[in-house]
Amino acid sequence: MKRIFVCALAIAALHNAPTRAADDMARGTFIKECIDAAASAHAVPPAILLILLNVENGRLGEVSQNTNKTVDIGPMQVNDSWLPKLAAHWRASVDATYLALRDEFCANIEAGAWILRQALDEAKGDIWEGVGLYHSHTERHKTEYLRKVLQHAGRLQKRASAELVADNGAVGR
């Protein structure tokens, strides 16, 4: 009986695998579309948004408490100190802005792109200074954040290089 159950479970898993793969592809396409739209709207590099999204490592619906009594909201970990400015930018209430940041992926990414644009403008276009300012105006926190961003970018570059080598090896076979 146990063997039949295990076989049925394996068949069900294999049957559902294409659906999961399609769902994962759709989710990836959705994320890429949100990042590309936000990057285009605010003239920021989409690759930087993707790196910041990974460094921030927030989750949809998540609000993280900071030691300075502020909170960071959603995937881009948008600090609640931005709520009044973002609400004005979106022509929305602060409450509606908070909920959108917390619960709507594309809204959170758009907010992150808008904040990055503010930081880049303040940094007079200096991308690394702008990325540091995205996180903090305190030199120590900026430097620490930039270190994380550069480490993550290096990991992505190594992974992309390894995948390229693997793909080229598979093509040559």
C-alpha positions as CSV (number, residue, x, y, z in Angstrom):
1,M,0.0,0.0,0.0
2,K,2.8,2.4,0.9
3,R,4.5,1.7,-2.5
4,I,1.3,2.6,-4.4
5,F,1.0,5.8,-2.4
6,V,4.6,6.8,-3.1
7,C,4.1,6.0,-6.9
8,A,0.9,8.0,-7.0
9,L,2.7,10.9,-5.2
10,A,5.6,10.7,-7.7
11,I,3.2,10.7,-10.7
12,A,1.3,13.7,-9.3
13,A,4.5,15.6,-8.8
14,L,5.6,14.9,-12.3
15,H,2.2,15.8,-13.7
16,N,2.3,19.1,-11.8
17,A,5.9,19.9,-12.7
18,P,5.1,21.7,-16.0
19,T,2.6,23.9,-14.1
20,R,5.1,24.8,-11.5
21,A,7.7,25.6,-14.1
22,A,5.2,27.7,-16.0
23,D,4.3,29.5,-12.8
24,D,8.0,30.2,-12.1
25,M,8.5,31.5,-15.6
26,A,5.5,33.7,-15.3
27,R,6.6,35.0,-12.0
28,G,10.1,35.7,-13.4
29,T,8.5,37.5,-16.4
30,F,6.3,39.6,-14.1
31,I,9.3,40.6,-11.9
32,K,11.4,41.5,-15.0
33,E,8.5,43.6,-16.4
34,C,8.1,45.5,-13.1
35,I,11.8,46.2,-12.9
36,D,12.0,47.3,-16.6
37,A,9.0,49.5,-16.3
38,A,10.2,51.2,-13.1
39,A,13.8,51.6,-14.5
40,S,12.4,53.1,-17.7
41,A,10.0,55.5,-15.9
42,H,12.8,56.8,-13.7
43,A,15.8,56.5,-16.0
44,V,17.7,54.2,-13.7
45,P,19.7,51.0,-14.7
46,P,17.5,48.0,-14.4
47,A,20.5,45.9,-13.4
48,I,21.1,48.1,-10.4
49,L,17.4,47.8,-9.4
50,L,17.7,44.0,-9.6
51,I,20.9,44.1,-7.5
52,L,19.3,46.4,-4.9
53,L,16.2,44.1,-4.8
54,N,18.5,41.1,-4.0
55,V,20.6,43.0,-1.5
56,E,17.5,44.4,0.3
57,N,16.1,40.9,0.4
58,G,12.7,42.0,1.5
59,R,9.5,40.1,0.9
60,L,6.0,41.1,-0.2
61,G,3.8,41.8,2.8
62,E,6.8,42.1,5.1
63,V,7.6,45.1,7.3
64,S,10.9,45.1,9.1
65,Q,11.5,47.0,12.3
66,N,14.8,49.1,12.4
67,T,16.7,50.1,15.6
68,N,15.9,53.8,14.9
69,K,12.2,53.1,15.3
70,T,11.5,53.3,11.5
71,V,10.3,50.3,9.4
72,D,11.4,49.0,6.0
73,I,8.5,47.9,3.8
74,G,8.3,45.1,1.1
75,P,10.8,43.8,-1.4
76,M,12.9,46.9,-1.8
77,Q,12.7,47.6,2.0
78,V,11.4,51.2,1.4
79,N,11.9,53.1,4.7
80,D,8.7,54.6,6.1
81,S,10.4,58.0,6.3
82,W,9.7,58.1,2.5
83,L,5.9,57.7,2.9
84,P,4.9,61.4,2.8
85,K,7.1,62.1,-0.3
86,L,5.9,58.9,-2.1
87,A,2.3,59.7,-1.2
88,A,2.7,63.1,-2.8
89,H,4.5,61.6,-5.8
90,W,1.6,59.1,-6.3
91,R,-1.1,61.6,-5.3
92,A,-2.3,59.1,-2.7
93,S,-2.9,59.0,1.0
94,V,0.0,57.9,3.3
95,D,-2.1,54.9,4.3
96,A,-2.8,53.8,0.7
97,T,0.9,54.3,-0.1
98,Y,2.0,52.2,2.9
99,L,-0.4,49.4,1.8
100,A,0.8,49.6,-1.8
101,L,4.4,49.4,-0.7
102,R,3.7,46.4,1.5
103,D,1.4,44.5,-0.7
104,E,2.0,45.3,-4.4
105,F,5.2,44.2,-5.9
106,C,5.4,46.6,-8.8
107,A,4.5,49.5,-6.6
108,N,7.3,48.7,-4.3
109,I,9.8,48.4,-7.2
110,E,8.5,51.6,-8.7
111,A,9.0,53.3,-5.3
112,G,12.6,51.9,-5.0
113,A,13.3,53.2,-8.5
114,W,11.9,56.6,-7.7
115,I,14.0,56.8,-4.5
116,L,17.1,55.7,-6.4
117,R,16.4,58.5,-9.0
118,Q,16.3,61.0,-6.1
119,A,19.6,59.7,-4.8
120,L,21.2,59.7,-8.2
121,D,20.1,63.3,-8.8
122,E,21.5,64.3,-5.4
123,A,24.8,62.5,-6.3
124,K,24.8,64.5,-9.6
125,G,24.7,61.2,-11.6
126,D,27.4,59.4,-9.7
127,I,26.0,55.9,-9.7
128,W,27.9,54.5,-6.7
129,E,27.3,57.6,-4.6
130,G,23.6,57.4,-5.6
131,V,23.4,53.7,-4.7
132,G,24.9,54.5,-1.3
133,L,22.5,57.4,-0.8
134,Y,19.6,55.0,-1.6
135,H,20.4,53.3,1.6
136,S,21.7,56.1,3.9
137,H,23.2,59.5,4.1
138,T,25.5,58.3,7.0
139,E,29.0,57.7,5.5
140,R,29.6,54.5,7.5
141,H,26.2,53.0,6.5
142,K,26.7,54.1,2.9
143,T,30.1,52.4,2.7
144,E,28.8,49.2,4.3
145,Y,25.9,49.1,1.9
146,L,28.1,49.7,-1.1
147,R,30.3,46.8,0.0
148,K,27.2,44.5,0.0
149,V,26.0,45.8,-3.4
150,L,29.5,45.2,-5.0
151,Q,29.8,41.7,-3.4
152,H,26.4,40.8,-4.7
153,A,27.2,42.2,-8.2
154,G,30.4,40.1,-8.1
155,R,28.5,36.9,-7.2
156,L,26.0,37.6,-10.1
157,Q,28.9,38.1,-12.5
158,K,30.6,34.8,-11.4
159,R,27.3,32.9,-11.7
160,A,26.6,34.4,-15.2
161,S,30.2,33.5,-16.3
162,A,29.8,29.9,-15.0
163,E,26.5,29.6,-16.8
164,L,28.0,30.9,-20.0
165,V,30.8,28.4,-19.8
166,A,28.4,25.6,-19.0
167,D,26.1,26.6,-21.9
168,N,29.1,26.8,-24.3
169,G,30.2,23.4,-23.2
170,A,26.7,22.0,-23.8
171,V,26.6,23.5,-27.3
172,G,30.0,22.1,-28.3
173,R,28.9,18.5,-27.4
